[in-house]
Amino acid sequence: MESTTPGSAKGYQKQVKKEPPPKPKANRTTDYSSPMAKKWPLFLNALESGNVDDVKQIIEDGLNVNVLRDGVTPLMIAASKGQTEIAEVILQAGVNINAKSDDGETALHKAAFDQEKTDVVQLLMESGIDIDAKNKAGKTAFNLAEEKKHRDIVRAIKQHQAKLRSDAQDWDDFLNSAEGKPFKQSRLYDSMATVFRFWWLPTAVLCGTGLLLGFLFNAVIIAGITGIVLGSAAGFSLFLWEKKLRTYLVELGPLPELDIETIRQKRMAGEPILIRTQQETSSADRPSDELKPADIHHLSPNDSPSMQADDWESPEEDGIEKAAHLKKKRLLKIIYFAVPVLVLAVLLGAGLYKKNSLVQWYFTKKLENKGIPFSDQAFLAEASKNNEAIMDLFIRAGVNLSAKNEKGQTVLIIAAEKGYANTIVKLAKLNPSLLKDADNSGNTALMMAVREGREDIVRLLRENGSDVNYIVPSREGAASALQAALDTTDFKDDHMRIMQYLLQNGANVKSRNASGRFPLLFAVDHGLTEAAKILIEHGADVNDADQEGNFSLMSAACNGYPWLAALLVEKGANMQMALSDGSTPLMCAVQGGHVDMAKALLEKGANVNAKTTSGMSALNIAAGAGNIDLVKMLLAQGAEAGAGYIPDSFIILKGKIVALSANKNKISDMLKRIARTASRDGYRINVDPGIDQKGTMKAKAPWNAVLIDVAAKNHLFLLVRGKEVFVLPSRKRQV
């Protein structure tokens, strides 16, 4: 089956077909049913044998040299076989020299791959074949020749490429010369022919644009008039340009057909490129308003001088008239150019005045075309995904960079949290005030990066203007970057490096939030011993307190950090400091049940008998909590025993009657007797083995009353915890 012809050849002969063909059909099965198709085997035989006469005859009989049979054209077969003469015959028959086979190869590909000699390759290149065409594998004929190591063909293609470049340069030089100006103008006129036909279009377009902009910015009339004026000026300018160019070319007359070889030959021979007749020269060079010789009437010698004067103007009058004409023409040109320039300046001024609105409108439309609504929350959603291209559209459309999401986070805080470095740099430059915005949790972008342990982002933010000592107003939690580094339950090496970086870059070690809390207090709250040590080395005051009187040693005691307490005491912490109600670190340690902490404080000299304004001591607190170990420790350290911890319910208890009659008997025996009676009421009495003194006692009363009396007379400490009673010796008695 015959296939339609591919695209036209590239300038070999005038008879080469120029019309672009339809796309070839998919079915490549050869069909020899048509009369001309039956000649195809004969044609192939002629090609194979190199019979030029038979090839010419078959082509003259009507064989279409542009058909594709079995995926190739006759030219490709001739090129592949190296049949130079036959290839030339086919070229002269009007073949499409750049037609491609099913694998995307041209005749030049076939010749470069199958031949070692350069004859057919030279013919194809000189005939204008596209030497840069690529097959479906992306390879040029040059690539195939290199692969096959056809060095002569590689050299020929390189030389031809160099010649093409040289020809192109020489042709450009000619067009830019005085001799080539007519040809350049002619080519310009041909290329602008379609534009010249629509010289009226700028008026319509600019008028419509003006009306649209006027509608957008409530200035329809002035924008419409401006569009009409500018459009008319542009259209009229185009019209005059076309007229001037056409007049110039008409005066020149028909231009000869030229190629670069002809130009070179003429220049070598010293001949002019463009030869015009004398009549053409005189008509082209003479001004249109100059008097021609044919127009001059013959004056008779008998004509009077006055008649001659009437028919002829003096040179002076002629010069004055020409000067006036030129002046008028110059004035019209000035007016012609000044009016559009003035209108353009007005329009430009209006555009500049409304520049931001125009730009924002344009980029808003671009977002809508992408299906993205122009809103603050949509912007923040794209920022969270780090979609930089869409974010740029939002920014250019004028989005509010200070917009916040439900967490109160700005786009900069989101970028700092997720580590988007490019976004941070861009936003910091666009709106530096974003660096001080805080979210609902009181975190600025710098504080967020600190909390996330992103050291690179912390450095980037500081380098782009973040103040390491900025304090978030009215913030009772961490309010500065340094405080944020320490106010974390998951303190890592990253946070330690960030803390040191902040200190090295001027972070204030004594900065305070709204409640007066400071970095050392945050470090102690979270048990960060190494961090606290570094802070103290940088000048933190171990005896500093916040607005409520909380101080570092108190925090260490309350949280049960004996190693931190030891560090603070070593660095000069005041062991006598207390809260406004008299509460001491020892009391707080006892309250929290931190035995090791209380022991460390007692070893460092804590006052065991200090009391609050309400009269509570550490021993009272320990007894009230029922912490026997702490009570024993405090008693051993000299705590004033008093009556112990005896709840009212125990005092008013109507226990079983016990009768005691002892004269210098062991107190422990008396207590055992009371314990047996107490057990009948469900109570258990634990007697400390350290009670070894003797005493005299005679009583008959409820066992609980007798026990209280025995303890009071013998300086024993009673601790009642539910239905369990602990009897402990006091240090005072032991002494």
C-alpha positions in Angstrom: 0.0 0.0 0.0 1.3 3.4 -0.9 1.9 5.9 1.9 1.6 9.6 1.6 4.6 11.8 1.3 6.4 13.2 4.3 7.4 16.9 4.7 9.1 18.9 1.9 12.8 18.9 1.1 15.1 21.6 2.1 15.9 23.7 -1.0 17.6 21.4 -3.5 15.7 22.2 -6.7 12.7 24.4 -7.4 10.6 21.5 -8.4 10.9 19.9 -4.9 7.5 19.7 -3.4 6.8 22.2 -0.6 3.4 21.1 0.6 3.4 19.2 4.0 1.8 15.8 3.6 -0.6 14.1 6.0 0.7 11.7 8.5 1.6 8.2 7.1 -0.8 5.4 7.8 0.1 2.8 10.4 -0.2 -0.2 8.0 3.1 -0.6 6.2 2.2 -3.8 4.3 3.4 -3.5 0.7 0.6 -3.6 -1.8 1.5 -4.1 -5.5 -2.1 -4.1 -6.8 -2.0 -0.5 -8.3 -0.4 0.0 -11.8 2.4 2.2 -10.5 3.0 -0.1 -7.5 3.7 -2.9 -9.9 6.7 -1.0 -11.1 8.2 -0.9 -7.7 10.1 -4.3 -8.0 11.5 -3.1 -11.4 12.5 0.1 -9.7 14.3 -1.8 -6.9 16.1 -4.0 -9.5 17.3 -0.8 -11.3 18.5 0.6 -8.0 20.3 -2.6 -7.1 22.0 -2.8 -10.5 22.8 0.9 -10.7 20.9 1.3 -14.0 20.4 5.1 -14.1 18.5 5.1 -17.4 15.9 2.6 -16.1 15.5 4.6 -12.9 14.9 7.8 -15.0 12.4 6.0 -17.2 10.4 4.5 -14.3 10.2 8.0 -12.7 9.1 9.6 -16.0 6.4 6.9 -16.2 4.9 8.3 -13.0 6.5 6.6 -10.0 6.1 8.8 -6.9 9.6 9.1 -5.4 8.1 10.3 -2.1 6.2 7.2 -1.2 7.3 5.1 1.7 7.4 1.4 0.8 8.4 -1.1 3.5 9.3 2.0 5.7 11.8 3.6 3.3 11.9 5.9 0.3 13.8 5.4 -3.0 16.3 8.0 -1.9 17.1 6.1 1.3 17.7 2.9 -0.7 20.0 4.7 -3.2 21.9 6.4 -0.3 22.3 3.1 1.5 23.6 1.4 -1.7 26.0 4.3 -2.4 24.3 5.0 -5.8 25.3 8.7 -6.2 24.0 9.2 -9.8 20.7 7.5 -9.0 20.3 9.6 -5.8 20.9 12.8 -7.9 18.2 11.7 -10.4 15.8 11.1 -7.5 16.6 14.5 -6.0 15.9 16.2 -9.3 12.6 14.4 -9.4 11.4 16.5 -6.4 11.9 14.1 -3.5 11.4 15.1 0.1 15.1 15.0 1.1 14.3 15.0 4.8 11.7 12.2 4.8 12.2 9.7 7.6 11.9 6.0 7.7 9.9 4.0 10.4 13.0 4.1 12.7 13.3 7.9 12.2 16.3 7.9 9.9 16.8 10.1 6.9 18.8 9.2 3.7 21.9 10.7 5.3 21.6 8.3 8.3 21.4 5.3 5.8 24.5 6.6 3.8 26.5 7.3 6.9 25.8 3.9 8.4 26.1 1.7 5.3 28.7 3.5 3.2 32.4 4.3 3.8 32.8 6.6 0.7 31.7 10.2 0.9 30.2 10.7 -2.6 26.5 10.2 -1.8 26.9 11.9 1.6 28.4 15.0 0.0 25.5 15.0 -2.5 22.9 14.9 0.2 24.6 17.6 2.3 25.0 19.9 -0.7 21.4 19.3 -1.6 20.3 20.7 1.8 19.5 17.7 3.9 19.2 18.3 7.6 22.5 17.0 9.0 21.3 17.4 12.6 18.2 15.2 12.3 18.0 12.4 14.9 16.5 9.0 14.6 14.3 7.4 17.2 17.4 6.4 19.2 18.4 10.1 19.4 21.4 9.7 17.1 22.4 11.9 14.1 24.1 10.6 11.0 27.4 11.9 12.5 26.9 9.6 15.5 26.3 6.6 13.3 29.4 7.3 11.2 31.4 7.5 14.3 30.0 4.2 15.6 30.9 2.5 12.3 34.3 4.2 12.3 33.7 5.7 8.8 36.3 8.4 9.3 36.0 9.9 5.8 32.3 10.5 6.4 32.9 11.9 9.9 35.4 14.3 8.4 33.1 15.3 5.5 30.2 16.0 7.9 32.4 18.1 10.2 33.7 20.1 7.2 30.1 20.7 6.0 29.1 21.8 9.4 31.9 24.3 9.5 31.0 25.5 6.0 27.3 26.0 7.0 28.5 28.1 10.0 30.8 30.1 7.8 28.0 30.6 5.2 25.6 31.7 7.9 28.0 34.2 9.3 28.9 35.6 5.9 25.2 36.0 5.0 24.5 37.9 8.2 27.5 40.1 7.5 26.2 40.8 4.0 22.7 41.7 5.3 24.2 44.1 7.8 26.3 45.8 5.2 25.2 48.8 3.0 25.0 46.5 0.0 22.8 44.0 1.8 20.4 46.6 3.3 17.8 46.2 0.4 17.8 42.4 0.8 17.5 42.7 4.6 14.6 45.2 4.3 12.9 42.9 1.7 13.2 40.0 4.1 11.9 42.1 6.9 8.9 43.2 4.8 8.1 39.6 3.9 8.3 38.4 7.5 6.1 41.3 8.7 3.6 41.0 5.9 1.0 39.3 8.2 1.5 41.9 10.9 1.2 44.8 8.4 -2.2 43.4 7.2 -3.5 43.8 10.8 -2.2 47.3 11.5 -5.6 48.1 12.9 -5.4 45.4 15.6 -3.4 47.3 18.2 -6.3 49.8 18.4 -8.8 47.2 19.2 -6.6 45.2 21.6 -5.4 48.3 23.6 -8.9 49.7 23.7 -10.2 46.4 25.0 -7.4 46.1 27.5 -8.0 49.7 28.7 -11.7 49.0 29.2 -10.9 45.8 31.2 -8.4 47.6 33.4 -10.8 50.4 33.8 -13.5 48.0 34.9 -11.2 46.5 37.4 -10.1 49.8 38.9 -13.2 51.9 38.5 -11.8 54.1 35.7 -13.5 52.8 32.5 -13.7 56.1 30.6 -10.1 57.3 31.1 -8.7 53.8 30.6 -10.8 53.3 27.5 -9.7 56.6 26.0 -6.1 55.9 26.8 -6.3 52.5 25.2 -7.8 54.0 22.0 -5.2 56.7 21.8 -2.3 54.4 22.4 -3.8 51.8 20.0 -4.4 54.3 17.3 -0.8 55.6 17.7 0.6 52.1 17.5 -1.6 51.1 14.6 -0.8 54.3 12.7 2.9 53.9 13.4 2.7 50.3 12.0 0.8 51.6 8.9 3.4 54.4 8.2 6.3 51.9 8.8 4.8 49.5 6.2 4.2 52.3 3.7 7.7 53.6 4.1 9.2 50.1 3.8 7.0 49.4 0.8 7.9 52.6 -0.9 11.6 52.0 -0.4 11.4 48.5 -2.0 9.2 49.7 -4.9 11.8 52.4 -5.7 14.5 49.8 -5.7 12.7 47.6 -8.1 12.9 43.8 -8.3 15.8 42.4 -6.4 17.9 39.6 -7.9 18.0 36.1 -6.4 21.2 35.8 -4.4 23.0 33.1 -2.4 26.2 33.3 -0.5 28.3 31.8 -3.3 27.0 34.4 -5.8 27.9 37.1 -3.4 31.4 35.8 -2.9 31.9 35.5 -6.7 30.8 39.0 -7.3 33.0 40.4 -4.6 36.0 38.5 -5.9 35.3 39.9 -9.4 34.9 43.4 -8.0 31.3 43.6 -9.3 28.5 45.4 -7.5 26.0 43.2 -5.8 23.0 45.2 -7.0 23.1 46.8 -10.5 20.5 49.3 -11.4 19.8 51.2 -14.7 20.5 54.9 -15.0 16.8 55.6 -15.1 16.2 53.6 -11.9 19.1 55.4 -10.2 17.9 58.8 -11.1 14.3 58.1 -10.1 15.4 56.5 -6.9 17.8 59.2 -5.9 15.8 62.2 -6.9 13.3 63.7 -4.4 9.7 63.1 -5.3 8.9 66.8 -5.3 11.9 67.7 -7.6 11.1 69.0 -11.0 11.8 66.5 -13.8 13.4 67.5 -17.1 10.4 66.4 -19.0 8.2 68.7 -17.0 10.2 71.8 -18.0 8.5 73.8 -20.8 10.8 75.1 -23.5 11.1 78.8 -23.2 11.2 80.8 -26.3 13.9 83.4 -26.6 11.1 85.8 -27.4 9.4 85.1 -24.0 9.5 88.2 -21.9 11.6 88.2 -18.7 8.5 88.6 -16.7 6.9 85.5 -18.2 10.1 83.7 -17.4 10.0 85.0 -13.9 6.4 83.9 -13.5 7.3 80.3 -14.6 10.5 79.9 -12.6 11.2 80.5 -8.9 14.5 81.8 -7.8 16.8 79.5 -5.8 16.3 81.7 -2.7 12.5 81.3 -2.8 12.7 77.6 -3.5 15.0 77.2 -0.4 12.6 79.2 1.8 9.7 77.1 0.7 11.6 73.9 1.3 12.7 75.1 4.8 9.1 75.9 5.7 7.9 72.6 4.4 10.6 70.7 6.5 9.8 72.8 9.6 6.1 71.9 9.2 6.9 68.3 8.7 9.3 68.3 11.7 6.6 69.9 13.9 4.0 67.3 12.8 6.5 64.5 13.7 7.1 66.1 17.1 3.3 66.3 17.8 2.8 62.8 16.4 5.4 61.3 18.8 4.8 63.6 21.7 1.1 62.8 22.1 1.5 59.0 22.4 4.5 59.5 24.7 2.4 61.8 26.9 -0.5 59.4 27.0 1.9 56.5 27.6 3.5 58.4 30.5 0.0 59.0 32.0 -0.9 55.4 31.6 2.5 54.3 32.9 2.0 56.5 36.0 -1.4 55.1 36.6 0.0 51.6 36.2 2.8 52.3 38.7 0.3 53.8 41.1 -1.8 50.6 40.9 1.2 48.3 40.3 0.7 46.3 43.5 -3.0 45.8 42.9 -2.3 44.6 39.3 0.4 42.2 40.3 -1.7 40.8 43.2 -4.7 40.4 40.9 -2.6 38.5 38.3 -1.1 36.1 40.8 -4.4 35.5 42.5 -5.8 34.4 39.2 -2.8 32.1 38.7 -3.6 30.4 42.0 -7.3 30.1 41.1 -6.3 28.5 37.8 -4.5 25.9 39.8 -7.5 25.2 41.9 -6.1 26.8 45.0 -8.2 29.4 46.8 -6.5 32.7 47.8 -6.8 32.5 51.6 -4.6 32.7 54.6 -5.3 29.1 55.6 -4.6 27.8 52.1 -1.3 29.6 52.2 -0.4 28.1 55.6 -1.4 24.6 54.3 0.9 24.9 51.3 3.7 26.3 53.6 3.3 23.2 55.8 4.0 21.1 52.7 6.9 23.2 51.7 5.4 23.9 48.3 7.7 26.8 47.5 6.4 27.5 44.0 2.8 27.9 45.3 4.0 29.9 48.3 5.7 32.3 45.9 2.4 32.8 44.1 0.7 33.5 47.4 3.4 36.0 48.4 3.2 37.8 45.0 -0.6 37.9 45.3 -0.2 39.8 48.6 -1.1 37.2 51.2 -0.9 38.2 54.8 2.4 36.8 55.9 1.4 37.3 59.6 -1.6 35.0 59.2 -1.9 32.3 61.8 -3.3 28.8 61.9 -5.4 27.3 64.7 -2.2 26.9 66.8 -1.4 30.5 66.3 1.6 29.6 64.1 2.7 31.9 61.4 4.3 30.6 58.2 7.7 31.4 59.6 7.1 29.4 62.8 5.8 26.4 60.7 9.0 26.6 58.5 11.1 26.7 61.7 9.3 23.7 63.2 9.7 21.6 60.0 13.2 22.8 59.1 12.4 24.6 55.7 15.6 26.7 55.3 14.8 28.4 52.0 11.4 29.5 53.2 12.9 30.9 56.4 15.5 33.0 54.5 12.9 34.4 52.1 10.3 35.3 54.8 12.9 36.8 57.1 13.9 39.2 54.3 10.3 39.9 53.2 8.9 40.7 56.7 11.5 40.8 59.6 8.7 41.4 62.1 7.7 37.8 61.7 10.8 36.9 63.8 9.0 38.3 66.9 5.6 36.7 66.3 4.7 34.0 68.8 2.2 31.1 68.6 -0.5 30.2 71.2 2.2 28.4 73.2 4.4 31.5 73.3 7.0 30.2 70.9 8.7 32.4 68.3 10.2 30.9 65.2 13.6 30.8 67.0 12.1 29.2 70.1 10.3 26.6 68.0 13.6 25.7 66.2 15.3 25.5 69.6 12.6 23.2 71.1 12.8 21.0 68.0 16.6 20.7 68.4 17.2 22.1 64.9 20.7 23.6 65.4 21.0 24.5 61.6 17.7 26.4 61.7 18.7 28.2 64.9 21.9 29.4 63.3 20.0 30.4 60.1 17.4 32.4 62.1 20.0 34.2 64.1 22.0 35.0 60.9 18.8 36.4 59.4 18.0 38.8 62.2 16.5 36.8 65.1 17.3 38.4 68.5 18.6 35.6 70.9 17.5 37.8 73.8 14.0 38.6 72.6 11.5 38.0 75.5 7.9 37.1 74.5 5.7 39.6 76.5 3.3 38.3 79.2 4.7 34.8 78.9 4.9 32.8 82.2 6.5 29.8 80.5 9.8 29.9 78.6 9.9 33.3 77.0 13.3 33.4 75.3 15.4 31.1 73.1 17.7 30.1 76.0 14.8 29.4 78.3 13.1 27.3 75.5 16.3 25.2 75.2 16.1 24.3 78.9 12.3 24.0 79.2 12.0 20.5 77.7 11.4 17.1 79.1 13.4 15.5 76.3 16.7 17.3 76.6 19.1 15.9 74.1 22.7 16.6 72.9 21.2 18.8 70.2 19.6 21.1 72.9 22.9 21.2 74.7 24.7 22.4 71.6 22.0 24.9 70.9 22.2 26.2 74.5 26.0 26.6 74.2 25.6 28.3 70.7 23.1 30.8 72.2 25.4 31.6 75.1 28.4 32.1 72.8 26.3 34.5 70.7 25.2 36.7 73.6 22.2 35.0 75.2 21.4 36.6 78.6 21.9 34.0 81.3 19.8 36.1 83.7 16.8 36.7 81.3 13.4 36.5 82.9 9.9 35.8 81.7 6.8 37.6 82.9 6.8 35.7 86.2 10.5 36.3 86.8 11.7 32.8 86.0 15.2 32.5 84.7 17.2 29.9 82.7 18.9 28.3 85.8 15.5 27.7 87.3 14.3 26.0 84.1 17.4 23.8 84.1 16.9 22.8 87.7 13.2 22.1 87.2 14.1 19.5 84.6 17.1 18.1 86.5 19.7 19.3 83.9 22.9 19.1 86.0 25.4 19.7 83.1 23.3 22.5 81.7 23.0 24.1 85.1 26.8 23.9 85.6 27.3 25.7 82.2 24.8 28.4 83.1 26.6 29.0 86.5 29.9 29.2 84.7 28.4 31.9 82.4 27.3 33.9 85.4 23.9 32.5 86.6 23.2 33.5 90.2 22.5 30.3 92.3 20.5 32.4 94.9 18.3 34.2 92.4 14.5 33.9 92.9 11.4 34.5 90.7 8.5 36.8 91.6 7.0 34.1 93.9 10.3 33.6 95.7 11.1 30.2 94.1 14.8 29.6 93.9 17.0 27.0 92.4 17.8 25.0 95.6 14.1 24.9 96.4 13.3 23.5 92.9 16.1 20.8 93.3 14.7 19.8 96.7 11.1 19.7 95.6 11.9 17.6 92.5 14.3 15.3 94.4 17.6 16.1 92.6 20.3 15.5 95.2 23.1 15.8 92.7 21.8 19.2 91.6 21.4 20.3 95.2 25.0 19.3 95.8 26.1 21.4 92.8 24.1 24.4 93.9 25.5 24.2 97.4 29.0 23.8 96.1 28.5 26.9 94.0 27.3 29.0 96.9 23.6 28.3 97.4 22.2 29.8 100.6 21.0 27.0 102.9 19.0 29.4 104.9 16.8 30.6 102.0 13.1 30.0 102.4 9.8 31.0 100.8 7.8 33.9 102.1 5.8 31.5 104.3 8.9 30.1 105.8 9.0 26.9 103.7 12.5 25.5 103.3 14.0 23.2 100.7 14.2 20.5 103.5 10.4 20.8 104.1 9.8 20.5 100.3 12.0 17.4 100.0 10.2 15.8 103.0 6.8 16.8 101.5 7.8 15.0 98.3 9.1 12.0 100.1 12.6 12.4 98.7 14.6 10.6 101.4 18.0 11.0 99.6 17.3 14.6 98.9 16.4 15.3 102.6 19.5 13.4 103.7 21.7 15.4 101.3 20.3 18.7 102.7 20.8 17.6 106.3 24.3 16.7 105.5 24.9 20.1 104.0 23.6 21.8 107.2 19.9 22.4 106.6 18.0 23.6 109.7 16.0 20.6 110.8 13.9 22.6 113.2 13.0 25.5 110.9 9.3 26.3 111.0 6.8 27.9 108.6 4.7 30.9 109.7 2.0 28.5 110.6 4.4 26.6 112.9 5.0 23.5 110.7 8.4 21.8 110.7 9.9 19.2 108.5 9.1 16.6 111.2 5.5 17.6 111.3 5.3 17.3 107.5 7.0 13.9 107.5 4.8 12.7 110.4 1.6 14.0 108.6 2.6 12.1 105.5 3.3 9.0 107.6 6.8 8.6 106.3 8.5 6.6 109.0 11.9 6.7 107.3 12.0 10.5 107.1 10.6 10.8 110.7 13.4 8.6 112.0 16.0 10.5 110.0 14.7 13.9 111.2 14.6 12.7 114.8 18.1 11.3 114.4 19.2 14.7 113.2 17.8 16.5 116.2 14.3 17.4 115.2 12.2 18.6 118.1 9.8 15.7 118.7 6.9 17.4 120.5 3.9 15.2 121.0 4.2 13.6 117.7 1.5 13.2 115.1 -1.7 12.2 116.9 -4.9 12.8 115.0 -8.0 13.9 117.0 -9.8 10.7 116.0 -7.1 8.8 117.9 -7.4 11.0 121.0 -11.2 10.6 121.3 -11.1 6.9 120.6 -12.8 4.9 123.4 -10.3 2.0 123.5 -10.3 -1.1 125.7 -9.3 -0.5 129.3 -5.7 -1.4 130.2 -4.3 -1.4 133.7 -0.7 -0.6 134.3 1.3 -0.8 137.5 5.0 -0.5 136.9 7.8 0.7 139.1 11.0 1.3 137.2 10.1 -1.3 134.7 11.2 -1.3 131.0 9.1 1.1 128.9 9.1 -1.5 126.1 7.3 -4.0 128.4 4.7 -1.4 129.2 4.2 -0.7 125.5 3.9 -4.4 124.8 1.1 -4.7 127.4 -0.7 -1.7 125.8 -0.2 -3.3 122.3 -2.0 -6.4 123.3 -5.0 -4.5 124.5 -4.9 -2.2 121.3 -5.0 -5.3 119.1 -8.4 -6.1 120.5 -9.6 -2.8 118.9 -7.8 -3.7 115.6 -4.8 -1.4 116.1 -1.2 -2.4 115.7 1.6 -0.7 117.8 5.1 -0.8 116.4 7.7 -0.2 119.0 11.1 1.0 117.9 13.8 -1.4 119.3 15.9 1.6 120.3 13.5 2.4 123.2 15.4 0.9 126.2 14.7 3.3 129.1 12.8 2.4 132.2 9.9 4.2 133.8 7.2 4.2 136.5 3.6 4.2 135.5 0.3 3.4 137.3 -2.9 3.8 135.3 -6.2 2.2 134.4 -7.8 3.8 131.4 -8.5 3.3 127.6 -5.3 2.0 126.1 -4.9 4.9 123.7 -5.0 7.5 126.6 -2.5 5.4 128.5 -0.2 5.3 125.4 -0.3 9.0 124.9 0.5 9.5 128.7 3.4 7.1 128.6 4.8 8.8 125.5 4.6 12.3 127.0 6.2 11.3 130.3 9.1 9.4 128.6 9.7 11.7 125.6 8.6 9.3 123.0 7.3 10.2 119.6 4.0 8.8 118.5 3.1 8.6 114.9 -0.5 7.4 114.1 -1.1 6.2 110.6 -4.5 4.8 110.2 -4.7 1.8 112.6 -1.0 1.6 112.9 0.9 3.4 115.7 4.6 3.9 115.6 6.4 4.6 118.9 9.9 6.2 118.2 12.6 7.4 120.6 13.4 11.1 120.4 17.0 12.3 120.1 16.5 14.5 123.1 15.9 11.5 125.4 18.7 9.6 123.8 21.1 12.4 124.7 
